[in-house]
């Protein structure tokens, strides 16, 4: 294996491995086959230890130094709803014009593969001196943001000093992300026959005023300058004894994206204001399921935003590494979407930044792809970063 690395054929092996895992479907809680392939590759590459946990995440360990670095990439993907809409098969992992196409190519099996191979390169380039490196391929991120990473760290009793989230940035350095919360608002009505609606109280009509308040809040948030939050009414449901009856309940789902300043207390006040003067109620959305390991999983959908100061030693190390590997000045960004950084930075307080192969806007899209060059450069970046820490 090491002779192949010395001859430079690791790039071909990395691309092949990426294709292999893109070809294996694996939505949240259904990642078993992907996890098995990742473990197989870590074993082939000579990882020191390979750990797992109740979520089904796979964490490879390299080195035994006192400074601990945690790299995280999630292995699960969203579903493909219409394969016929794709130009190239979503599980074909075909390469055309320097782009590797397929579900998860950018989000985020490409970066995952790059991190796995970076671990092997670290054994060659001296990056493990004084370091312990964890390459975490986390499960259940798409449906349970951060929960797979939480279990990988806590159940395996890992103590990372810093963390790198490998979500797609198209080779920019991400210094934070917006938080994500999902709220439910409930209104209650009184059922009546549809032929005599005056005898009932329509729960949908009671929700109408609240929807207008949500729209007004959205306009205010979107008018703010700089990095700001957002809110969207994403789903509405009602219950009635039949389609010929006045509904006796209505539920509105709200997707709220937040900044660091918009904490739990702030959001609670905001929700109270949305239902003020009505008899509606609200709650934080709870998601429950079972991992492919058979463990119960639950997400309380109140996930914090986080930021890393640009002068933090991790940020400065990433900039130096970037200049060395890519030969140009780095660009920085912050993700609009949620990542497993909600666990590393948000819940555990670990200094965290992001850097990844792939293009953010390709996530969850038809004809998703990742530039092949991104795979190579991201792998080189990950493999060298420990030298600057």
C-alpha positions, 0 to 999 in steps of 0.5 A: 500500500505504501509503495503505491502512495509513494508512486502517487497512485493514491489519487486514483485509489481515492477516486475509486473509493469515492465512486464505490461509496456513491454507488451504495445507497444509504439514507439516514438509518440505512447506512449499514452497507456504506459503513461496511465499505468504509470500515473495509477501506480503513482496514486496508489503509492500515488505521490503528483502530476503528471504532463504532457506536450506537448510531452506526458511525465509523471512526478511524483512529491514527496516532497516539499523541497528546493533541487530538484532532477530529475530522467529521463527514457524514455517510448518509444522504437524502433520497433520490425521488426521481431517477429519470430526472438525472442526466447520469444515474444517481448511483452510477458515480460516473465521471464526465468533464472532471465531475463525479456525478451521483447522490452524495457526491458533494453532500458529502461522500466525496469529502468523506473519502478524502478524509479517509485517505488523508488519514493514510497520507498522514502516516506518510508525511509526518502529520501524526507526530504529537497528534491523535487523529480521528476520522469520523464517518458519521451516520444519521446526519440528514435526519438527526443533525449532530446526533451521530457525531455526538454518539461517536464522541461521547460513547467512545470517550473521545476528547478532541482539542479541535474539530474540522467539519468536512461538509462542502465548501468548494475549498473555502474555509468555513468559520461558522454556520447558521443554526436550525430549529423547527417549531410546531404551532397548534390551533384547536377548533370544534368539528362540525359537518361541512354543510353547517360550518357555522356550528363549528370552529375552523382550526385552519382559519384560526391559523391564518392570522398566525401565518400572516405574522410568520410572513411579516417576521420573514420579511423583517429577517430578510431585510436585515443586513449582513449575516441574518436569520430566516423563517419559513412556513414549511408544512401545514396539516389539519385533522377532521373526521372526514373531508366533509367536516370542519377541521378540529386541529391545525399544525403549522411547521416552521423552519427557523435559521438562526444566528449566534445571537438568536439563542433559545431564550430569544427564540422562545420569546419570538414564538410567544409573540407569534401566537400572542392574543390567540389560544394557539400553542407551540413546541419544538419539533421532536424527531424519533427513529432507530439507527441501523444498529437498532438503537433509538435516536431522537432529535430535539430540533433546536440546533445552535449557530456557531462561529470560530473567530478568524484569529483563533489558532485553528483558523490561522493554521487552516489559512497557512495550510491552505496557502501551502497546499493550494498556493493561493490566498484562502477564501472564508465563508459561513454555511447557511445550512446546518452541519454536525458542527452543532455538536462539536462547536454547539453542544461540546464547545470544541473549536470547529471550522469547516473545509470540504470538497464539493459545492454547497448548492449541489446538496440534495439536488438532481444531477449532484456532482463533485469536482474531482480536483476538489477530492484531491485538494481536500485530501491534501489539505486534511493530511497536512493540517495537523502539521500546523496545529 
